[in-house]
Amino acid sequence: MNFTVLTIFPELIQPFFFHGIIGKAIENSILSASTMDIRDFAKGKHRVTDDRPYGGGCGMVMKPEPLAGAIRAAKEKTPQSSVIHLTPQGRPFSQKVARELAVLDGMILVCGRYEGVDERVCQGLIDDEISIGDYVLTGGELAALVVIEAVARLVPGALGGDQSAEKDTFEDGLIEHAHYTRPDEFEGDKVPGVLLSGNHAEIEKWRLESSLKRTFLKRPDLFKEKKLSKQEKEILEKWREQIRQIIERG
Ligand code: 6GU
């Protein structure tokens, strides 16, 4: 998978290519990543990339020529890549969208700035538009990094051997179970005994219960989209029985 980020702030993006999972995966040639400075495709001494909006109004609009030049140059380098515009008007990003993007050959991530991008570039050269949530950022750079981070860890081989994306929160429609590490007692608070038992079947059962409990308490909305397994139904039915008994006693 190749990531090419088109931006007027390449120095904001580049450090992320040298650290953590993305850095490792690039080192191991599982991913490749680069930036292209949109300003390099702007004409004139001042290399201007924005201009006032036709029709008046406040704010500035990203000029079409430099951006189109940058997109075409990126396409030439990686012709199989999809061109993705980061914009609050795009489709909402999610783990599902990340999985969909993870099978692409490459992504050319277009970071707009100012109030927006000239509509003719959006219509002619963009394959997909993505938003990372219903709030406004001044530019697409942070959104591009969010998308890269979420997609990169899904590319086969990007996570180290003992790590896996399958157990992540959202992958099975639930929040992840609680995690503990040493010491086994912290400020009087003990690690649940079953996790120290070495009984793997019991540990898996505890983890699934923990996931269901946390999802019910923190993100009950996730159950609307969730298809319950037989084991998950059994756990919820056990709770129903326990809650029924509590109510009847009261
Ligand atoms: Cl992708 N870009 C900008 N500029 N603002 C956003 C966004 C993207 N997603 C949410 N807000």
Residues whose N, C-alpha, C, O or C-beta is under 5 A from the ligand:
A	BS01	6GU	L86 T87 P88 I130 S131 I132 G133 Y135 V136 L137 T138 G139 G140 A143
